[in-house]
Amino acid sequence: MTKHAYLIIAHGEEPVLSVLLEMLDDERNDVYLHVDRKSEALYRRMTSFRMQRASLFVLENRIAVYWGHLSQVKVEYLLFRTAYSHKTDYAYFHLLSGVDLPIKSQDKIHHFFDARRGAEFVEFWNTKAHQRDLNRKISRYHFFQKYKKESSGWQHAVTTFVRNFLLALQKATGFHRKQEVEFRKGSNWVSVTADFVRYMLDHEDWVIRRFNRTLCPDEIFLQTLLWNSPFRKNLYMGGKEGQGSAREIDWHRGSPYVWRQEDIENLQASNAMFARKFSSKDMAVVEAVRQAAH
């Protein structure tokens, strides 16, 4: 029996997260759940969540995760390392957020990945606008990133001033960080093989060192590792935007767009296996996806 590991990063939206876990409840799946250290109530409730057929591992060693910060990379590494250390021969490791859902049945998902065994499902963003954004994020040091969206009042004001001043100083002096490899960018929600996970783990020290004080490193580190590795030749659909990750994500109508009930037919017609993202404010679409993927 081919087994898959699902790695889930969650910080809220418990109704959607519960449906996601129920939809992954299959004997062919092991589920590894990280709940943000700042979400203590959700963590306590998830420790009592029970799956009937899949094995659920709720990580006790938790990280406080901040937008655009290295903590995003650290939590991904924690999940990949924990799942890989279980020594189970997983065919694929799927990284999902707690507001993602499968949009196909478990039989169809396993058949899809079995038929493409060895491919790496990673998306790359290659437009000129994305390239400019990538250069902005990797070429200079970004300080106090963890406070950008999490704090308020005097702390937010002070860290914002210092962060912007240090960026302006780097620009004025023409400072650029060393770019020792070809950096690439894309969605951080991926499905990758055990061989690539081993490669990621072998390069963890370099990733943490190089991507410290990089803006939004979770959108860059994995794509950069893969692009500069032998696994590049295994990219599904060449890693194309909107196709490479086997995920239905709409970046044109939102950041990303939150699926609604009127989108159900489009989701059902999609060739993707998963979709991002959903909200507990519209559980009708969540229930419709659950029923359609049954």
C-alpha positions in Angstrom: 0.0 0.0 0.0 1.4 3.4 -1.0 1.3 5.9 1.8 1.3 9.7 1.8 2.3 12.2 4.5 0.2 15.3 4.9 1.9 18.2 6.6 -0.6 20.9 7.8 0.2 24.4 9.1 -2.8 25.8 11.0 -3.5 28.8 13.2 -7.3 29.2 13.1 -10.4 28.5 11.1 -11.1 25.3 13.1 -14.3 24.4 11.2 -12.4 24.3 7.9 -9.5 22.5 9.5 -11.8 19.8 11.0 -13.3 19.1 7.5 -9.8 18.9 6.0 -8.8 16.3 8.6 -12.0 14.4 8.0 -11.4 14.4 4.2 -7.8 13.0 4.7 -9.0 10.3 7.0 -7.8 7.3 4.9 -5.6 4.4 5.9 -3.2 5.4 3.2 -2.5 8.7 4.9 -0.5 9.9 7.9 -1.3 13.5 9.0 1.2 15.8 10.8 -0.4 18.9 12.2 1.4 22.0 13.4 -0.8 24.6 15.3 0.8 28.0 15.7 2.2 28.5 19.2 0.1 31.7 19.4 -3.1 29.6 19.0 -3.2 27.8 22.3 -7.0 27.1 22.4 -7.0 25.6 18.9 -4.0 23.4 19.9 -5.8 22.1 23.0 -8.8 21.2 20.9 -6.8 19.5 18.2 -5.0 17.3 20.7 -8.3 15.6 21.3 -9.3 15.3 17.6 -9.5 11.7 16.5 -9.2 10.2 13.0 -10.6 6.7 12.4 -8.3 5.4 9.6 -5.4 7.8 9.2 -2.8 8.4 11.8 -2.8 11.9 13.2 0.3 13.4 14.8 -0.2 16.8 16.5 3.2 18.3 17.0 4.0 19.2 20.6 7.1 21.3 19.7 5.4 24.3 18.2 6.7 27.6 16.6 5.2 31.0 16.7 4.7 31.8 13.0 4.8 35.3 11.6 3.9 36.5 8.1 6.9 37.0 5.8 9.3 35.8 8.5 11.9 33.0 8.7 9.5 31.3 11.2 7.5 30.2 8.1 10.5 28.3 6.8 11.3 26.8 10.2 7.8 25.4 10.7 7.9 23.8 7.2 11.3 22.2 8.1 9.9 21.0 11.4 7.0 19.3 9.7 9.1 17.7 6.9 11.8 16.6 9.4 9.2 15.1 11.8 7.4 13.1 9.0 10.6 12.0 7.4 12.0 10.8 10.7 9.1 8.3 11.1 11.0 6.1 8.6 7.7 5.4 6.7 8.3 4.9 3.0 6.0 7.8 1.9 5.5 8.2 -1.8 4.7 11.9 -1.3 4.8 14.7 1.3 1.9 17.2 0.8 2.3 20.6 2.4 -1.1 22.2 3.1 -2.5 25.1 5.2 -5.4 24.6 7.5 -7.7 26.4 5.1 -6.9 24.1 2.1 -9.1 21.2 1.0 -8.8 18.2 -1.3 -11.2 18.6 -4.2 -10.9 15.0 -5.4 -11.5 11.7 -3.6 -8.7 9.9 -1.9 -8.8 7.2 -4.5 -8.4 9.8 -7.3 -5.6 11.6 -5.4 -3.6 8.4 -4.8 -4.1 7.3 -8.4 -3.0 10.7 -9.7 0.2 10.7 -7.8 0.9 7.0 -8.3 0.7 7.6 -12.1 3.2 10.4 -11.8 5.5 8.8 -9.2 8.8 10.7 -9.0 7.5 14.0 -10.2 7.9 17.1 -8.0 4.8 19.2 -7.7 6.2 22.7 -7.2 4.9 25.9 -8.8 7.2 28.7 -10.0 6.2 32.3 -10.6 8.2 33.6 -13.6 6.8 36.9 -14.8 8.9 40.1 -14.9 6.8 41.5 -12.0 7.6 38.4 -9.9 11.2 38.6 -10.8 11.4 42.3 -9.6 9.6 41.3 -6.4 12.0 38.4 -5.9 15.1 40.6 -6.3 13.6 43.1 -3.8 13.1 40.4 -1.2 16.5 38.6 -1.5 18.9 41.5 -2.3 18.7 43.3 1.0 18.3 42.6 4.7 14.8 42.9 6.1 14.8 43.6 9.8 12.0 43.2 12.4 9.8 41.4 9.9 7.9 39.5 12.6 6.5 42.8 13.9 5.2 44.0 10.6 1.7 42.5 10.9 1.6 41.2 14.4 2.2 44.3 16.6 0.5 47.7 17.1 1.1 50.9 18.9 4.5 52.2 19.8 6.3 48.8 19.1 4.9 48.7 15.6 5.8 52.4 15.0 9.3 52.0 16.2 10.1 48.7 14.3 8.5 50.1 11.1 10.7 53.2 11.3 13.9 51.3 12.0 13.1 48.7 9.3 12.4 51.3 6.6 15.4 53.3 7.7 17.8 50.3 7.3 16.3 49.4 3.9 16.7 53.0 2.7 20.3 53.0 4.0 21.1 49.8 2.0 19.5 51.3 -1.1 21.4 54.6 -0.7 24.8 52.8 -0.4 24.0 50.3 -3.2 24.3 47.3 -0.9 23.2 44.0 -2.3 23.4 40.6 -0.6 25.5 38.0 -2.3 23.4 35.8 -4.8 25.4 32.6 -4.8 22.8 30.6 -6.6 19.9 31.3 -9.0 17.0 32.3 -6.8 13.5 31.4 -7.8 10.0 32.1 -6.3 6.6 30.4 -6.2 3.8 29.1 -4.0 5.0 27.4 -0.8 2.2 24.7 -1.0 3.8 21.7 -2.6 3.8 17.9 -3.0 7.3 16.4 -3.1 9.0 13.1 -3.0 10.9 11.5 -0.1 14.1 11.9 -2.1 13.7 15.6 -2.4 12.7 15.9 1.2 16.0 14.2 2.1 17.8 16.8 -0.1 15.9 19.6 1.7 16.9 18.3 5.1 20.5 18.0 4.0 20.5 21.7 3.1 18.6 23.0 6.1 21.6 24.8 7.7 22.3 26.7 4.5 18.7 27.6 4.1 18.3 29.0 7.6 21.5 31.0 7.3 20.9 32.4 3.8 17.2 33.2 4.2 17.4 34.8 7.6 16.2 38.4 7.2 14.8 37.7 3.7 11.3 38.9 3.0 8.8 36.1 2.5 11.4 33.3 2.4 8.8 30.6 2.4 8.0 31.5 -1.2 11.7 31.3 -2.2 13.7 28.7 -0.4 12.2 25.5 -1.7 12.0 26.7 -5.3 15.6 27.9 -5.1 16.8 24.5 -3.7 14.9 22.5 -6.3 15.9 24.7 -9.2 19.6 24.3 -8.4 19.4 20.6 -7.8 19.1 17.4 -9.9 15.4 17.3 -9.0 14.7 20.2 -11.4 14.3 17.7 -14.3 11.5 16.1 -12.4 9.2 19.1 -12.2 5.6 18.4 -13.0 4.5 20.5 -16.0 7.8 22.2 -15.7 6.6 23.9 -12.5 4.4 26.2 -14.5 2.3 28.8 -12.7 -1.2 27.6 -12.0 -0.3 24.0 -13.0 2.9 22.9 -11.3 1.6 22.2 -7.8 -1.6 20.3 -8.6 -3.4 23.0 -6.6 -6.3 25.3 -7.6 -5.2 28.8 -6.3 -6.7 32.0 -7.7 -4.2 34.9 -7.2 -6.0 37.1 -9.7 -9.1 37.8 -7.6 -7.4 37.7 -4.1 -4.3 37.1 -2.2 -5.4 34.4 -2.7 -9.1 34.4 -3.5 -11.4 32.7 -1.0 -13.6 30.2 -2.8 -17.4 30.7 -2.7 -20.4 28.4 -3.3 -20.7 29.8 -6.9 -17.2 28.4 -7.6 -18.2 24.8 -6.9 -18.6 23.8 -10.6 -15.2 25.2 -11.5 -13.6 23.4 -8.6 -15.2 20.2 -9.6 -14.0 20.6 -13.2 -10.4 21.4 -12.2 -7.6 19.0 -12.9 -6.0 19.9 -9.6 -6.1 17.7 -6.5 -6.3 20.4 -3.8 -7.7 23.9 -3.6 -6.7 27.0 -1.5 -8.3 28.7 0.3 -11.6 28.4 2.2 -13.2 30.3 5.1 -15.4 29.2 7.9 -17.6 32.2 7.1 -18.8 30.2 4.0 -19.2 26.7 5.3 -21.7 26.0 2.4 -18.8 25.8 -0.1 -16.7 23.7 2.3 -19.6 21.2 2.7 -20.2 21.1 -1.0 -16.5 20.3 -1.6 -16.6 17.6 1.0 -19.7 16.0 -0.7 -18.3 16.3 -4.2 -15.0 14.7 -3.2 -16.6 11.9 -1.3 
